[in-house]
Amino acid sequence: MRGTFLFDLDGTLLPFEIEDFMKIYFSEMGKHFHDMIDGKVLAKYILASTEAMVKNLEPRPNEEKFMEHFAKLLKTDDLGAYKEKFDLFYDEKFDRVRECVEEVSLIKDAIEILKSKGYNLVVATNPIFPIKAIHKRIEWAGLNVEDFSYITCYQKNCYCKPHIEFYQEVLDAIGKKPDECYMVGNDVQEDLVAEKLGIETYLITNYMINRDNEEIRSTYKGTYEDFY
């Protein structure tokens, strides 16, 4: 029986256009770090370090991989001040990015229905952010962190989407088999790859991302209304 739902976060549980999110995110990040580094350089380094982290399949936390590459770009062995600054940003400034979020009550209502029926719910977002940033985005969606039995983040997870290792890591962490789970997401490349393990997929089409305009192969697909 499929009693567990894995949910992507950005563009799925949290309705927004990724371009809008990135624009506001890096604008606010640049302002926050203005006394340490040029905003455009910072954005370039964050994107490059994120890409390196995603490609790195070593079995160690994504945070380590990101910071390792970030330190090389900064040409420093001491990231203490930067880590403190990042932490402060997520505490005090990250909520400003919330303005890009759309109001879609149907996904929240769908979560309430699944909870009432006893389904196990998991946030399987790409673990490229620290846990406090992910908790905030769950709250932006009008949901409770406590609703989910497991939430991915870059402090504890070692792999990223679209690698199949990410989904196997989540399954191992929650003690489930592929035929016990659904994966719900909006990204053709990052979310539908879960089917390679035998996880049935549901593609949310409202904020769909299909980078290569490839043929869509999902078990189910539809809008928020269809999913509800």
Backbone torsions as a table, in degrees:
resi	resn	phi	psi	omega
1	MET	NA	136.5	178.0
2	ARG	-88.5	99.5	-176.5
3	GLY	-111.5	8.1	-178.0
4	THR	-126.9	133.0	175.1
5	PHE	-111.1	122.7	172.0
6	LEU	-95.6	127.3	-178.0
7	PHE	-116.6	131.7	164.5
8	ASP	-68.8	160.7	-178.3
9	LEU	-103.5	-69.2	-174.5
10	ASP	-68.6	120.5	-178.7
11	GLY	84.5	-1.1	178.4
12	THR	-123.3	-83.7	174.7
13	LEU	-66.4	-31.5	-178.3
14	LEU	-114.7	104.2	-173.6
15	PRO	-76.6	112.6	171.6
16	PHE	-164.2	162.9	174.5
17	GLU	-85.5	129.4	-174.6
18	ILE	-61.6	-32.1	179.3
19	GLU	-64.3	-39.4	178.9
20	ASP	-65.6	-41.9	179.0
21	PHE	-60.7	-49.2	-176.8
22	MET	-62.2	-40.0	-178.4
23	LYS	-62.2	-49.3	-178.4
24	ILE	-70.5	-41.2	-178.6
25	TYR	-57.4	-51.1	-177.0
26	PHE	-74.2	-27.2	175.0
27	SER	-65.1	-47.3	179.7
28	GLU	-68.5	-37.3	178.7
29	MET	-64.2	-42.2	179.1
30	GLY	-61.4	-41.9	177.5
31	LYS	-63.5	-40.2	-177.0
32	HIS	-66.1	-34.8	-176.3
33	PHE	-100.5	13.9	-170.9
34	HIS	-58.8	-26.8	-177.9
35	ASP	-86.6	-1.2	-177.3
36	MET	-119.7	-33.5	-173.9
37	ILE	-160.8	148.8	176.5
38	ASP	-61.7	137.4	-175.7
39	GLY	-59.3	-41.2	-179.7
40	LYS	-68.1	-37.7	177.3
41	VAL	-66.2	-42.4	178.4
42	LEU	-59.5	-46.6	179.3
43	ALA	-60.0	-41.8	179.1
44	LYS	-61.9	-43.9	-178.9
45	TYR	-68.9	-39.1	178.9
46	ILE	-64.2	-44.6	179.9
47	LEU	-64.5	-41.8	-179.6
48	ALA	-66.5	-40.5	-179.7
49	SER	-70.8	-33.9	175.7
50	THR	-65.8	-43.5	178.2
51	GLU	-61.1	-42.8	178.2
52	ALA	-63.2	-40.7	178.4
53	MET	-62.4	-45.0	-179.1
54	VAL	-61.8	-39.3	-177.2
55	LYS	-76.8	-21.6	-175.0
56	ASN	-79.8	116.3	-177.5
57	LEU	-102.9	20.0	174.6
58	GLU	-68.5	142.7	-177.3
59	PRO	-80.0	65.4	175.4
60	ARG	-142.9	156.5	-171.5
61	PRO	-54.5	142.5	-179.9
62	ASN	-59.1	-33.5	179.1
63	GLU	-57.9	-43.1	179.3
64	GLU	-61.4	-42.5	-178.5
65	LYS	-65.7	-43.1	179.7
66	PHE	-62.6	-52.0	-175.7
67	MET	-64.7	-34.6	178.1
68	GLU	-60.6	-46.9	-179.4
69	HIS	-71.7	-39.1	179.3
70	PHE	-61.0	-40.7	179.4
71	ALA	-64.6	-37.8	178.5
72	LYS	-63.8	-41.1	180.0
73	LEU	-66.9	-37.1	178.9
74	LEU	-79.7	-12.5	-178.2
75	LYS	57.9	52.4	178.7
76	THR	-145.1	153.2	175.5
77	ASP	-102.2	-5.4	-176.7
78	ASP	-119.4	105.1	-179.6
79	LEU	-102.0	12.9	-175.4
80	GLY	-52.8	-47.7	-178.3
81	ALA	-66.5	-38.0	179.2
82	TYR	-68.2	-41.0	179.5
83	LYS	-63.0	-41.6	177.3
84	GLU	-63.4	-38.8	-179.1
85	LYS	-68.3	-42.3	176.0
86	PHE	-60.1	-45.5	-178.4
87	ASP	-60.6	-42.8	179.1
88	LEU	-65.3	-37.2	178.8
89	PHE	-59.5	-47.2	-178.2
90	TYR	-69.7	-26.2	176.6
91	ASP	-75.3	-41.3	-167.6
92	GLU	-114.2	-25.3	-171.2
93	LYS	-117.6	-21.9	-172.5
94	PHE	-61.1	-31.5	-178.5
95	ASP	-61.4	-20.0	178.1
96	ARG	-65.6	-23.7	179.9
97	VAL	-71.6	-15.5	-176.6
98	ARG	-59.1	-22.1	-175.8
99	GLU	-61.6	-17.8	179.9
100	CYS	-83.3	-8.5	-175.2
101	VAL	-77.4	134.6	178.0
102	GLU	-91.4	154.9	177.2
103	GLU	-91.5	111.0	176.2
104	VAL	-134.4	101.4	-174.8
105	SER	-74.1	-20.8	-173.4
106	LEU	-62.8	-37.5	-179.3
107	ILE	-70.2	-37.2	176.0
108	LYS	-64.3	-42.2	178.6
109	ASP	-63.8	-37.9	179.2
110	ALA	-64.0	-39.5	177.6
111	ILE	-62.8	-40.9	179.3
112	GLU	-62.1	-39.7	178.3
113	ILE	-64.2	-45.2	-179.7
114	LEU	-63.6	-39.6	177.1
115	LYS	-61.6	-44.3	-176.7
116	SER	-65.8	-24.8	179.8
117	LYS	-92.0	-0.3	174.1
118	GLY	86.5	15.5	178.7
119	TYR	-72.7	148.6	174.2
120	ASN	-83.9	126.4	-175.3
121	LEU	-114.4	135.2	-177.3
122	VAL	-131.6	138.0	171.0
123	VAL	-93.5	109.0	180.0
124	ALA	-109.0	59.5	177.4
125	THR	-79.6	154.9	177.3
126	ASN	-60.5	120.3	-171.7
127	PRO	-80.0	65.9	-179.7
128	ILE	-110.2	3.3	179.0
129	PHE	-122.6	154.8	173.7
130	PRO	-68.9	159.9	-172.8
131	ILE	-60.6	-36.2	-178.1
132	LYS	-66.4	-32.4	176.8
133	ALA	-69.8	-34.5	179.2
134	ILE	-73.5	-41.3	176.3
135	HIS	-59.6	-42.2	179.3
136	LYS	-62.2	-41.6	-178.1
137	ARG	-69.3	-33.0	174.3
138	ILE	-63.0	-42.4	178.7
139	GLU	-67.6	-36.2	175.9
140	TRP	-58.1	-32.1	-179.3
141	ALA	-76.2	-3.1	-178.6
142	GLY	80.5	19.8	-178.2
143	LEU	-110.3	166.2	178.7
144	ASN	-105.7	135.5	177.6
145	VAL	-56.0	-35.4	-177.5
146	GLU	-67.6	-13.2	179.3
147	ASP	-70.4	-16.2	-171.2
148	PHE	-114.5	132.4	-176.9
149	SER	-77.1	-20.5	-178.6
150	TYR	-154.1	137.2	179.8
151	ILE	-132.6	122.8	-179.9
152	THR	-74.3	151.9	176.7
153	CYS	-162.4	167.5	-173.9
154	TYR	-81.5	-9.0	175.0
155	GLN	-74.6	-33.7	-173.8
156	LYS	-111.4	-23.9	-177.3
157	ASN	-90.4	147.3	-174.0
158	CYS	-106.3	-9.3	-176.0
159	TYR	-134.0	159.7	-178.7
160	CYS	-124.6	161.5	167.8
161	LYS	-68.4	146.7	9.0
162	PRO	-94.5	19.3	-178.3
163	HIS	-71.1	136.8	-179.5
164	ILE	-64.3	-24.2	177.6
165	GLU	-59.8	-30.5	177.7
166	PHE	-60.3	-47.9	-177.2
167	TYR	-68.9	-36.2	177.1
168	GLN	-65.7	-38.2	177.9
169	GLU	-61.8	-42.2	178.4
170	VAL	-64.7	-45.3	178.8
171	LEU	-59.2	-43.3	179.2
172	ASP	-63.0	-39.3	-177.0
173	ALA	-67.9	-35.5	-177.3
174	ILE	-96.9	-3.4	177.7
175	GLY	68.1	38.3	-179.3
176	LYS	-121.1	155.7	174.4
177	LYS	-97.3	158.0	-179.2
178	PRO	-54.4	-38.1	-176.7
179	ASP	-77.7	6.3	174.8
180	GLU	-105.1	2.5	-170.2
181	CYS	-131.1	153.1	165.9
182	TYR	-115.5	148.3	171.5
183	MET	-116.7	124.2	-179.4
184	VAL	-113.7	122.8	-178.9
185	GLY	-159.8	174.8	-177.8
186	ASN	-114.2	-0.2	-173.6
187	ASP	-108.6	116.0	-176.1
188	VAL	-60.2	-45.3	-176.4
189	GLN	-76.8	-39.3	-172.0
190	GLU	-88.1	-30.8	-173.3
191	ASP	-100.7	-37.4	-176.5
192	LEU	-74.3	-15.1	178.1
193	VAL	-62.2	-18.8	179.0
194	ALA	-59.3	-24.6	-179.9
195	GLU	-63.7	-22.6	179.8
196	LYS	-63.9	-21.5	177.7
197	LEU	-93.3	-9.4	-177.1
198	GLY	101.5	10.6	175.7
199	ILE	-83.8	127.5	176.4
200	GLU	-72.9	144.2	-173.2
201	THR	-120.5	150.8	173.3
202	TYR	-128.3	116.9	179.6
203	LEU	-92.0	115.9	173.8
204	ILE	-81.4	123.9	-169.6
205	THR	-95.7	-9.6	-175.8
206	ASN	-58.8	-45.8	180.0
207	TYR	-119.6	41.2	-174.0
208	MET	-60.8	138.9	173.8
209	ILE	-116.3	123.9	176.5
210	ASN	-139.6	83.7	-170.5
211	ARG	-56.5	-39.4	-175.5
212	ASP	-102.9	8.2	-178.1
213	ASN	51.4	40.0	-176.7
214	GLU	-82.0	165.1	178.3
215	GLU	-62.0	133.6	-177.3
216	ILE	-88.1	124.1	177.6
217	ARG	-126.0	97.7	178.4
218	SER	-134.5	154.7	179.5
219	THR	-63.9	-43.1	177.9
220	TYR	-138.4	157.1	172.0
221	LYS	-155.5	154.5	179.5
222	GLY	167.3	-177.8	-179.7
223	THR	-80.9	177.5	173.2
224	TYR	-56.8	-40.7	-179.5
225	GLU	-63.0	-42.8	178.0
226	ASP	-61.5	-44.1	-179.1
227	PHE	-63.0	-42.7	178.6
228	TYR	-60.4	NA	NA
